[in-house]
Amino acid sequence: MEFGHGSMSNEAIEFDMMGLGEDASIDIEHPVEEDDDDLVDHFAAAAAAAATTTIHDTNMGPHMPEGDTILEPYQGMEFESEEATKAFYNSYARRVGFSTRVSMSRRSRRDGAIIQRSFVCAKEGFRVEKEKPLYDGRVKRPRAETRVGCKAMLVVKIQESGKWVVSSFVKEHNHELVPPDKVHCLRSHRHVSGPAKSLIDTLQGAGIGPSGIMSALIKEYGGISNIGFTERDCRNYMRSSRQRTLGGDTQILLDYLRSKQAENPSFFYAVQGDEDHCLNNIFWADPKARTNYTYFGDTVTFDTTYRSNRYRLPFAPFTGVNHHGQPVLFGCALLINESEASFVWLFKTWLDAMSGRPPVSITTDHDRVIRVAISHVFPDTRLRFCKWHIFKEFQEKLSHVLFEHPNFEADFHKCVNLTESVEEFESCWYSLVDRYHLRDHEWLQAIYGDRWQWVPVYLRDTFFAEMSITQRSDSINSYFDGYINASTTLHLFVKLYEKALESRYEKEVKADYDTINTAPVLRTPSPMEKQAAGVYTRTLFMKFQEELVETLTFLATKVEEEEMITTYRVAKYGENHRVYCVRFNIFEMKATCSCQMFEFSGLLCRHILTVFRVTNVLTLPSHYILKRWTRNAKSGVILDENTSDLLNGARESLTVRYNNLRHETFKYVDEGAKTPEVYNVAMSALQEAANLVALAKKNGGRLVISNGTCKEGLCLSCEVNKNSHPQCGSEQTSSKDELDQTIEKLTRQLNRARRKCEDYRSNLLSILKDIEEQKLQLSVKSNAPLSSSNAIGLHSKHALPLPWFCICP
């Protein structure tokens, strides 16, 4: 568990040694931390008192200057109380354009009562450095310098009558004052009023976040300057409200996390605390979630739209996509505070739990604070805003336009989802906003400025593990659907959380079983389809098969040929208006398509597969088979060698080994049970393997067998069957020369096999070329071309081979 420690300011006390009699007093300075997260000043809270304050001139009695729009303090002005003085000076400061704070208080030495107060401009004096530097010399949270030595101040003393009289007033400031439209940002004037609190509580209870609440307040009050506080204050109030409401219920969750960590030291959790050690946020990740990240942590979704319990706290899971296209968990957070600092803490904590390896891409809500935090913690990770959250905002922000123009929403979706290039999107966007007279709409301008982070055409060059660019991924906001809702308490949340994990695990096991035990139906005689059926998981194969079959309706025309790269124009038959450009390097067997489906999803598109078909590429090149989509995605080498640091605990290493053995065993059982003969061989092999494992366990894991001979102790058959073995009794190990000879022999065999493959490929291409020439001759003789298509017609100067497979009935 970790807590954030804030610095606690000590009051500086000065003694006035000049007064030794009845006026003897103590001066006490009251420093205020200007940039503290919580709104601790109480000037605004007393503002209402200013309206009813009786102001006196010591010589003239009650006085209110007529025609003075800005009532200024002056020497001799009297107030009924100290609070009234604060309220008046702060009200005056708001009208003028500066912030105030309490500076000095003088107390009587006789009874300790306050006899003098000094109120100053917030820019008075100069900052005294209080932050303790970290180990690398940096402060924990560096703050901007705001003190400039301003001399403006108001000093009041208490009289025998009990009135407070102004003894000194300095009007002049040494800095620019704040204009009226920005004065609400000044610290002493930021105050969440009672009606605003009620509205915030209501909207928060409905599951609306700080940004949405501020938008509603701006609309309610007719502008941000009329609200009287900032979004930061709104977040702070929401946090304090949650803390008050939660009470001791968070202890249930903390006890659960402690028990899980006691059961398994690899269970990770962390708690964030503020300066007062008040609970802010909680993060946890079990060993399975951390292991899953090593295999599928290339793309991550962070979703704060869950409101998981009766307190409407944002339950924020980190999820990804496994090899079956199912959502997989990478950790969870319960956010009490949604400030920028809290998100920075959360992302850094999550990154530590995930071995320090950031993802390639991350998808989040459309939130400015989250964006800033991600740019700070994951500077090299591609950020994407969830498009469907933006569409939801679209319906709220443009409801009046949708009411007046029913076709507007369909046009908006077409512009976002169906444009194929940046140029097409830009043209379509400006045409859309002009057609509906929305070029100056503030929200549309804002999301257009963020287009690189949510419009699909700008994101296709980055991997997001989604099969469709236009359809919503099942992994987004769905991992705990059906288990957690807005009425779930923290006590029930713990139980339902466990059930959700069990359910997701069972679904993955079922998908593994279906992949291994159910042979997919092949729809073509293509060797590539058969290859993919044996490599991909069942779900991913179905996606690939769909792309492969669609190639039969596409035509490819060679449009340019360079030294290494050939460019093809690919289009569906009868749809020449929608063309895709495929560049193919046949020597390196690498192709790129303008649709960028492989870059986005990790599966080849129908356009590249069409080019493979017409150029007689019979099988998928290995670099186009991402291991994360294969049957063996969770065996062997993990996504990044650096992630091995994650599995430093014995229990986590055990988890990885268990998963690898389980996956390999499933395949072995599936093959071994097909016939009685193979079954007998499999059982014999299993018994032999069991004997090997038992022997290795007995010898502490040290067991090396070479050519039937044990390098340490007895050979397997002698140890297990207690029979003599002619080779046992003498130490026999392969010498270095013998090992080198074996390596050379295997290398020669490998080289011969490679040459045979090259010869076979050359012969095959030569035969195919002869076949095409014979077809061309027959076509010329009969004056009847075999194909009428200009795209792959045999009379074209860029003639391409005919399709080598067809749809099976």
N, C-alpha and C positions, 0 to 999 in steps of 0.2 A: 504494500500500500504506500502511496506517496501523497504528500500534501504540499501545496504551494505555500511558502512562508512569506508574508508581507512584512515590511518594516513598520515598526510602531514608533510614532513620534513622541519624544519626551518633551514635556513642557519646560521652556526656559524661564527661570524665575530670577527676577532682579529685585534687590532690596533698596528702597529709597532711604538712605541714612540721614537725609537732611531733616526729616520730620521726626522730632523726638517726643512731641507732646500729643495732644488729642488728634492732630492730623497725621500722625505717623502712619505710614501705609506701606503696602507691598505691591510692586508692579508685576503683573503676570502676563506673559505673552501667550497668545493663542494661535499657534501656526495651523494653517489649513492646507491639507494636501489637495491641490487644485484639480489634479487629473484623476483622482480616485474614482473607481467604478461606481460607487454608491453615491447617491445624492444626499449628502449629510447636512447641508446647510439648512437653516430654519428661517432665513430671511423671508422667503416667499410665503411660508406658512403663516407668518405674522402680518402679511401685507394688508389683510382685511382690517387689522386694527388701526392702520394709518388713516382710514376714512373717518374714524370716529375719535381720533386723537385731538385733544384740546391743546392748542398751541398758544403760548403766552409770551409777551414781551415783558421783561421785568419792570419796565418803567410805564408802559402804556396799557397793560392788560391784554386781553385776548385780541389778536390781530391777524387778519388775513388780507394780504395785499390784493387790491382789485386789479383785474386785467393782466395779472402775471400768470402766463400759461405754464411756466416752470417755476414752482415755488422753491426757492433756494433757502437753505439753512442760513442763519446769521447768529452772531454772538448775542447771547441773552435770550434766545428762543428756549421756551420751556416745554417739557413733555410730561405726561402723567406717569409714565413708567419707562423702564429700560427697553422693554419689548416694543413700545410705541416708537421709541427713538430708532431702533433697528428698522422697523417697518417703514418709517418715514424716509430715512436715508436710503434705503434700498429702492423705495418707490421713486425717489428723486434720481437715483443712479440709473434706473431703467429708462426714465424719460430722457436723461442726458446721453446715455450710451456707454456705461461702464459697469463692472461688477464690483461688489463690496465684500469685505470680510472683517471679522473682529481681529484687532491687533493686540492691544494691551488692556489689561484690567488691573486696577489698583484696589487693593483691599486694605481695610483698616487693621492696624496691628492690635487694636483693643479687642474687637470681636470677630474679625475676619470677614466682615461684610464688604461687598463691593461698593466703592465710593466713587469710582471713575471708570469710564469706558472710552475706548478709542476705536472708531470705525474707519477703515482705510480703503483705498482703491485696491482691487485685487492684484494690481501690478506694482504695489508698494514693495520696497526693499529688493533684495536679490536672493536667489535660491541658495540654500545651504545644502550641499550634497549629502544625502542620507543613505542612498542605495548602497548596499554592500556588493562589491564586484564578485563575479563568479570566478571559477578557477582559471578561466582564460582571459580575465581582465575586463570582460564586458559586464555591464549591469544587467539585471534580470529583465527589466522592461524600461529602456531609456525613454525619457519624457522630454517634450519640447520645453524650451526656456520661455517662461511667461513673465517673470519679474523684470522690471526695467527701472526700478527706483523711483516710482511715481510718489509725489509728496501730498497728493490730495487726501484730505482726511476730515473727520468730524470727531471732536472730543466733547463729552458731556460729563458733568459732575452732579452728584446728588446734593440737594440742599436740606437744611434742617426741616423744611416743610414737607419733604418727601418728593418734591419735584426734581426732575433732571433738567439741568440748564446747559446750553451750549457754551463751552468756555473757549473753544477754538474751532475755526473752520477754514480750510484751505481749498479753494475752488479749482485752481489751475492743475491741469494734467500735462505730463511730458510725452504723451503718446496720442495717436489718433483715437477718436471715439467711434463707437460702433453705430452704424445707421439703424433706424427703427426696424427694418425688415430682418435684421440679423440679431437683434438684442435678445431674442429668446434663446440663443445659443450660449449666452453668458451664464456662468455657473450659479450665481446668486439669484437669478431670475428663472431658473429651471425648476418647475414644481408641477408634480402630477396631482391635479385637482381631484376632488371627490367624484364628480360626474365622469371624468376621464377614467378614473380607476374602475368605476362600475362598468363602463363600456369595454375596457381592456379585459376585465374578468369575464364578461359575457363572451367576447370574441375568442378569448383564450380557451374557454370551456367548449367552444364549437370547433376547436382544433386549428385555429388560424394562428400563423406564426407572427413574429414581431413586424416583419415588413408589411404583411397584409393588414395588421392592426393599425400601423401608422398610416397606411393608405386610407383606411376607413376614417381615422381621426381627422386627417387632412380634409377629407370630403365633408365630414360632420361640422368642423369648425371653420371651414372656408379658407383654408391655407395653413401652411406649417407654422407661420409666424404667430397665428392666433391660438395655437395649441398650448404653448407655454413650456414645452420641454422637447427633447430630441428623441430619436429612435434609441439611442443608448440608454436614456432614462427609462424608456418603455421596457427595454430588455431587463434592466435592473429591477424594475417593479415586478415584472413577470417572474423573475428568479426568486425574489423575496417572497412573493405570493405563494409560489410552489413550495418553498422551504417551510413556510408557516403551515400550509395545508398538509404536507407530508407528515410532519411530526416525526414519530418514531418508526413509521412503516418502512423507511429505507433500511432499517436494521434487519428486517426480514431478508432483504436481498443481500445485504452484506454478510449475514450469517450463512446464507446459502453459498455465496462465493468462497467464503473461508473454508467451509466444509468440502467443497469441490477441490480446492487447492490442497487441503490436508489429505484427501484421497489420492491425488495425483499432483506431484510438484510441478508438472509441466502445464497445469492449468494456470492461466495468466489472468490477473485482474489488477486494476489500479483505480484509485480514488483521487479526484482532484479536490483540493480545499482552498478556500480563500484566506485572506490575512487573519481572519478570526477562526480558522480551521472549520469553517462552516461548510458542510457538504455541498459541492457543486455538481460534479459529473462522475459517472462510474463507467468503466470500460472492462470487458472481459472477453476472453477467447479460450475455448477448450483445446486440448491437444489435437483433436481431429480437425478443427477449424484451421489451426496453424499448419497442420500437415497438408490439408487441402490446398492451402495457398501456395505451397511449393509446386503443385502440379497445375493449378488453374489460376494463379495470381496475376496473369498477364492483363486482365481487365477486371475492374471492380465497380460495383454500384454502391453508393452511399445514400441511403434514403431516410430522411427525417420526417416523412409524411405520416408515419404511424403515430397515432395517439393511443398508446397501448393500455392505459388504465384510467381510473376515474379522475385522476389528477390532470389528465390530458398532457402528460409529459411526452416529449418526443422520444419515442423508442427508435433508435437509429441502428439498424443492422448494416454491416459490410457484407455484401454478397458477390458472388461471381457465377460462372457457368461451368458445369462439369462436362465430361466427354459425351454425355447423353443429351446435352442441351438443357439440363435441369439446373435450378438454382442451387448454389452451394454456399454455405456460411463461412465467413472469414472473421467473425467477431461481432460483438454487440455493444451498444452504448445506451445509457439512460441519461439524457441531457436535461439537467435542471437549469443550466445557464447556457444560452445560445449566443454568447458574445464572441467576438473575433478571437480573443485570447483563449476562450474555452475550446473553440474548434481547433486552434493551433495545438493546444495541449492534447486534444483527442487524437488528431492525425499523427502527431509525433509519438504518442503512446502506442497507437495501433501499429505504426511503422516499426517500432522497437519489438513489438510482439511478433511481427512478421519477418524477422531477421534483418530488417533494415533495407530490404529490396523493394523500391517503389514499383507500382504497376506501370504498364505501358499507357493505360488509359483509365479514366475514372469518370463515372456518370453521377451527377448530383442534382439536387433541386436548383431551380433558378433563384439563387440567393447571393447577394453581393458579399455578405460576410463570409459565407462558405468559400466563395471564389478567392477572396483575399487570403484566407487561411491556406487553401490548397496551393496557391502560387508561392506561398512562403515555405511550406513543408515539402511539396512535390513540384519543384520548378521545372522538371523535365517530363512530367506526366501530362498527357493530353487531356484537358478538361472538356467534358460535354455536359450541357444542361439537358435534363430529360425533356424531350420534345412534347411529351404528353402533358407535362406540368405546364408548359408554356401554352399549349392549346387550351388548358383549363383557365389560365389567366386571360387568354384571349376572349373566352366567352364572358368573363366577368368585366373586363375593361372595355369591351366593345359591344355590350349588350344592346345599347341603343341603336347601333349600326345594324346589328343582326336583326333587330325588330323591323327596321325600315327597309333593309335589303336582304331578303331571304337567301339570295344566291351568293352573298358575300363569303360565308363560311366555306362553301364548296370551292370557290375561287381561291381562297386563302390556302386551303389544303393542297390544291393542285399546284399552286406556286411553290409551296415548300417541299412537297413529296415527289412530284413528277418531273421536275426540271432536271436535266441530265448534265448540265455544265454550269459553271459559275456565271458565265455570260448570259445564259438563258435565264437563270434565277434573277440576276440583277435587272434584266429587261422586264421580266414578268412582275417583279416586285414594284418597280416604278409605275408600270402600267396599272397595277392593281390600286395603289394608293392614289393615283391621279383619277382613276375611274370613279372611286368612291369619295374623293375629296378628303383624303386622310393624310396628306403629305406632312402636315404639321401636328399630327397626333403624337402626344408626348410618349405614350407607352410604345406605340409602333416604332417610333424613332429609337427608343431605347433597345428594343429587342433586335432591330435591324443592326444597331451598333454591335450587338453580341452575336451576330449571325455565324461567325466562325465557330461558335461553341454550341450550336443547336441545329442549324440547317444541314440536312444530310449531305448535300453536294460539297460542303466544305470539310466533311469528316471522313470521307471514304478512303482517305489515304492512311488511316489509322485503324488498328485492330480493336474491335469491340465485341467479337464473338457472337454476332447476330447474323442470322441467315437472311434477314430481309432488312433493307434500309428503310422501308416505308412502314413496316408493321412493328408493333410494340413487342419487345422481348418479354418472355414469360418471367424472366429473372427479376424484373424491376417491380419492386413493391409487392412481392407475392410469396416470399419465403414463409412468412407466418400468417398468411391469409387463411381464415377459417379457424384459427386458434386464439388470436388476440384481437380484442376490439376495445372500443372506448369505455366499456363498463367493467373491464378487467381490473381487479385490484392487484397491488403488488404481491400479496400473498398468493393469489390465484395465478398470477403471471408466472411465478417460478415453476409451478406444476405444468402449466400449459406450454411453457418454453421447452420443458423436457419432452413433452409429447410431440411437439412440432419437430424436434430434432430426430426423435425415433421414427416418425412418419417419413421424413425426408430420407433418412438412411434406408428404410425399407424400400422406398421407391427406387433408390439407386441400385440396391441389391437385385430388385426385380428386373431393372433394365439390364444389369450385367447378365442375369440368367437368360433373359430373352435374346440378348446378343449372341451368347454362346450356344444356346440350345435350339434356336429357331433360324433356319436357313431362309434368307430372303428370296423372293421370287425374282429371277432375272428376266428382264424384258427385252434384251438384245443378246446376240451371240458375241458381243464385244469382249475381248480379253480385258479391257480396262474396267468394265463393269464387274467382271468376275474378281479381278484384283481388288477393287474397292470393297466388294462384299466381304472379302476375307480380312480386310484391314480396318475399316471404319466400324464404329458402333452401329447398331441397327438404325437408330434415329438419324444419325449423320449420313449413313448410306442412303436412306430414303431421300434426303435432300440432294445428295450427289446424283442419284439415279434420275431425279426429276430434271436436273440440269443436263445430264447426258442425253436423255430421250429427246429433250427439246432441240438438240442440235439437228435433228432430222428436218426441222422446219426452217433452219437457217441456211443462208448461202454466204460463201466467202469468196471475195474477189481480191486477187493480188493487185495492189495499186502502186507499190514502190518496192524496189529491191536494191539494198545497199550491199556492201561487202559481207557483212555479218548478219544484218537484220532485214527481215522482209516484213512489210506492212500490208495488212489485209483490211479490207472493208467488209464488215459483217453486219448483215441485216436479216430480219425475218422475211420470209417469202410474202410479198404483197405489202410490206411495210417499209418501203425504201425511205420514208421520211424520218425513220428512227434508225440511225446508223451508228455502229460501234467500231472503234479503231483498235485493232490488235497488232502489236509488234512482236515478232517471233524470231528468236535466235536459235536456229536449228542445231548449231554446233554445241551450244551450251544447254539446249533444251529448256530455254527460259522464254516466257511470254508475258506480256502486260496488256491489259485491256483498259479502255477508257472508262468502263463502268466501275473498275477497282473493287470488284466483289471479293477477290481473294485477299486483298489487303485489309478489307473491312471484316470479313467473316472467316477467312482461312479455308474456304472451299473454292475450287475453280468454277468460273462462270461458264454458261453455255456458249459464250462467244469464243473463249479460248479453246474450249473443247471442240467447237466446230472447226477451228483451224487445225487442231490435232487430228481430227477425223480426215480432213482433206489432204493432210501431209503425211498420213499413215503413221502417226505416233500411236502405237498399239496399247501402251501401258502408261500409267501415271509416273512421271519422273519423281524420284524420291523426295526432292525438295518441295514438292507440292502436296506432300502428305504431312500435315502437322500432327505431331504425336499426341497433342492434347485432344484430338478428335478420334483417336484410335482406340481399339480394344485394350491395348496395353498402356494407356495413358498414365496409369498409376503404378507402373512397375519400372524398375531400372532407374535410369538417370532422371532427375527432376528438372524442372524448367531452367534453373540456373545453378551453376555449381556453387555459387556463393550461398545459396539457400541451405547448403549442408550445415552451415553454422547454426541454423535453427534447431536442428535435431541433436543438440548436445546432451540432452537428457536421456537416460537409459530407457525410460518409459516411452519417449517419442520414437527412439530408434526401434524399439519393439513394435510400435504401431506400423512403422514403415515396412519392417520385415514381415509382419503378419499380413499386411495387405498384398505384398508381392507374392508371398507363398499362396495366399488364397486365390489370387487371380490365376497363377500358373496351375494350381490344382484343379480349378474349374475346367480349364482346357484339357488337362490330362484325363480327368474323369469322363469328359464328353467323348473323347476319342476311344478310351479304353473300354467303354461299355457297348460299342457298336456290334461286335460279334463275340461268340464264346471264345474263339481262339485268341483274339486280341485281348479279351478280358483276362484270360489266364496269364498272358505275357505281362499285362499291366499289374496284376496282383503279385506276380513274382518280382517285378521291378520294385513295387511298393515295399515288399518284404525286405528286399536288398537295401532299399533306401532307409528303411527303419533300422536295419542293422548298422548301417553307416552312421546314422544320427546317434544311435546308442553308443557306438564306439567313440565317436567324436566327443560326446558328452562325458564319457568315462575318462578320456585322456585330456580333459580340459579344453576341448576344441582343437587340439593339435592332432590332425590326421591327414597324412599325405599319401596317396596311393598312386603308383606309377607302374603301368603294365602289370597290374595284379600284385604288385609288391609293395609292402608297407615300408615307408622310410623310417618310421618310428614304431617299434614293437612288432607284433605279429600282423600278418595280412588278414584281410577281412574274414576269409573262410576259416583260417586257423583259429582266430579269436572267437568267432561265433560258433563254429561246429566242433572246436577243440580237436581238429584233425591236423596231422602233420602236413606240411606243404614243402615240396622240394626246394623252393626258392627262399624259404624263411631260414633264419638262423645266421645269415650273413648279411651285412649291410650292403645294399645295392642301390646306388644312386647314379643317375645319369651324369656323366662328366660334362664339362663345358663344351668340349669338342663335339660330343654327340648331340648336344642341344643345338649347337650352331649348324650342324649338318642337317638336323631335322628342320630347322627354320629355313635353310637354303632350299631343301627339297620342297617344302610347302610353298615357298615363294616361286619356285620354277613352275610348280603345278598351277598356281594362281595366274601367272603370266600366260601360260599356255591356254588356260580357260578364257582369259580376256581376249587373246588373239583369235580364238575360235569364235567368240561372240562377235567380234568386229567383222570377221570373214562372213559369218552368217548374216549379219546385218547388211553388208555390202552385196552379198548374193541376193538377198531378199529385195533390196531396192532395185537391183539390176533386173530381176524377174518382173517386178511390178512395172518398171519402165518399158520392158519388152511387151508386156500385156497391153499397156496403154498405146504403144505404137501400133500393135496389131489391131486394136479397136479403131484407131484413127484411120488405118488403111482400109479396114472393112467399111467404115463410114463413108470414106471418099468413093470407094468402088460402087457402093449401093446408092450413093447420093442421098442417104437418109441418116442424118446425125442421131447419135444415141441419146443426146440430151439437148433440149431446146433452151436451156437456161443460159443466159449470158454470163451469169455469175461463175458457173463451173462448167460451161459448155466446152466441148472438145475442139471447137473451131476458134476459141479465144486464144490470143497469143500468150495468155497466162493460164493455160488449161490446167486444171487441177483434177486429181483422181476422183472417181465416183465414190459415193458412200460404200463402205465395206460391211455395213450391217443394216438390218431393218428391224422394224417392230415385229415381235413374235405374236402370232394370233393368240 
